[in-house]
Amino acid sequence: MDSNCIAVGSRGSIFEQAVHHLVLEDYVQAVEAAAARRDRLTAQIEAMLPDWTLAPVAAALQTMRGMAVVNAATLIAELGDLSRFANPRQLMAYLGLVPSEHSSGAASNAAASPRPATAPPVDC
């Protein structure tokens, strides 16, 4: 390795070419900017949430593991008032989580599954 081609980054990383250092620094700045944007948006959502009519629903969702304020607010903002669904099955169907079959004709073949196709051996 030629000593003229070594670039030492501000984070202590060593690169053979200076351009690699520049690319890394650009990536780091992009990640830092995204984190700052996320933090700004989270603070704005948290500030607006108490005045929202659906805030109690968002607060209830946050009691579930992995459901933070942004996730809960986004989910409720997308779904709206959950009382419009008569039962959980309707909500799951709205979300596309309930399997269903729509076919014409009298017979239903929902229980049958096609046999898996076998692929021919591949020469390596």
N, C-alpha and C positions, 0 to 999 in steps of 0.2 A: 504494500500500500504506500503510495507516494505521500509524503508529509504535506505537500502543497494542496492535496485534495481533501484533507481532513477538515471538517467543520464541527465545532463543538457548540451544541445548542445551549440555550440559557437554562435548560432543565438538566444539564449534565450529559446529554446524549451525544454520541459521536457518530458522524456520518462520513462516508467516503466522499460525497459530493455536497457542496453547499446548497444545491437546489433541494436536496432531501430535507435539510434543516428548515428551509423556507416553507416547504409543503407541510411539515409537521407543525410549525408555528401557526400556519393558516388553519389547519384542522383544529388545533387547540383553541384558537380564537373563535372558531365557528361553534365549538362545543360550549365555550364560556358564554357566548352570545345567546345560544339556545337556552341554556340554564337560566340566564338573567331574564329572558322573555317568559319562560315558564314561571319563574318566581313572581314576575309582575302580574301575569294573568291570574295566578293563584290568589295573590293578594286582592286583586280586583273582584274576583268571584267571592272570596270570603267576606269582603266589605259589602257586597250587594246582597248576599244570601239572606241576612236577617229580615230584609224588607220584602222578600219574595213570598207569595202566597203558598208556594209548594215547599218552602223551607223545612217544615216538619217532616215531609216525606224524604227529602234529601238527608236530613239528620238521622232518620231511622235507617236509611240505607248505609250510613257510615258506621253503624254498629256491626256490620258484617266485616269479616276479615278481608283485607285487601281493597276495601271500598273507601277511598279517600274523598275529600271534599270535591275535587275536580271531577272524579268519576261519577259521584252521586249527582252532582249538579248537571253534568252532561247527560246522564241517563234520563233524569227527570225532564230536562229541557227537551229531549228528543221524544219521550213518550207522552208528556203532558200529564193530565190528571188520570191516575190509574183507576179511578172509580168508573171510567168509561168501559172498562172490561168487566163483564159480568162474573167471570171466574178466572182462575189462573190459566186454565187451558186456552182461553181466548187470547190472553196476553202472550202465551208461548206461541200460539199460532201466528199472531201479529209479528212476532220476532222471527218467525220461520223456524222455530225449534220443535215443532210437532210434525212428525212425518205424516203425510197424507197422500192419497192417490186420487187423481181425477181421470177417469177413463169413461169412454162410451161403451155401451153394451151392458148386458145383464151380469156377466161373470166378472168376478174380481180375482185377480191373481196376485194380491199384495203380499201374501205369505211366501210365495215361491221366489227363490232367488236364482239367478242364472249361474250356471257352473262357471267357475273361474277358468279363463283361457290359460293354456300352458304355452309358454314361449319356447321356441326352438333353442337348443343350446347355442351359445355364442363362442366362436373360436377366438382365443386371445393370442 
